[in-house]
Amino acid sequence: MTFRQKYLYGEEPIEINAGRRTVRLTVENTGDRAIQIGSHYHFFEVNSALSFDRQRALGMHLNIPAGTSVRVEPGGTREVELCEYAGTGRLVGFSGLLNGSLVSHPAKVEAVRKAIERGFAGAQNSGQEETPERKRPAQEKPEQKRSQQKKPKSSQKKGSR
């Protein structure tokens, strides 16, 4: 797959999905049948046998021309480029995981919960890359932890909470 494809329909080339945020993901087909995904299908909600970081695909579709698709063979992997949807940010249908606004944090959390509950591959570890906030507690030194522990009540002054 060539990324950022351009088609000549006149004097000037047309770049598809120009100016939209994109992300590249590696997708693995853990199923026993080939899976084909259409250009405008909400990638977060594609076939549950496809394993990838689903949280990064929230609100995204394949960055390929309308009416085309991508096929992933059984046991195969493929790198895909996704781009964000334009418009109001409301997605309804597909696998029924989101059915709402892309700007609503509770709707996104609920979509991930449903994906995990329904056994969508890659949903369990979705968005679990370590961040500095997640690394900090594991990197604290033992003496830092001791100094942060509460002192016994007998040694605390009144009103020092």
Secondary structure, DSSP 8 states (H G I E B T S, - for coil): --SS-EEESSSSEEETTTT--EEEEEEEE-SSS-EEEETTS-GGGS-TTEES-GGGGTTEEESS-TT-EEEE-TT-EEEEEEEE--SSSEE--TTSS--EETT-HHHHHHHHHHHHHTT-TTSTTTT----HHHHHHHH--HHHHHHHS---GGGS-TT--
